[in-house]
Amino acid sequence: MGSIRFYTTSGCHLCDEAWQRLEPVARRRGLSVECVDIMDDAEAEVAYAESIPVVECAQRSEPLYWPFDMADLYRYLP
């Protein structure tokens, strides 16, 4: 089983919408999702504060930035 990171923060309506798209695709692909609240991770806050929600996959050189739809997720995720 592979894993991916989902950069988010509480109270972010875009993150909630992204999660609704990400969770079923990740489940179908057998991927575990590590949710990273950027307010709890200084490095992630610097990198993604203006960009969340963001999905990161080790097999890709670049993260997937919002906005994305389910088709984008299927193309991006392993």
Order of alpha helices (4+ residues) and beta strands (2+ residues): beta-alpha-beta-alpha-beta-beta-alpha
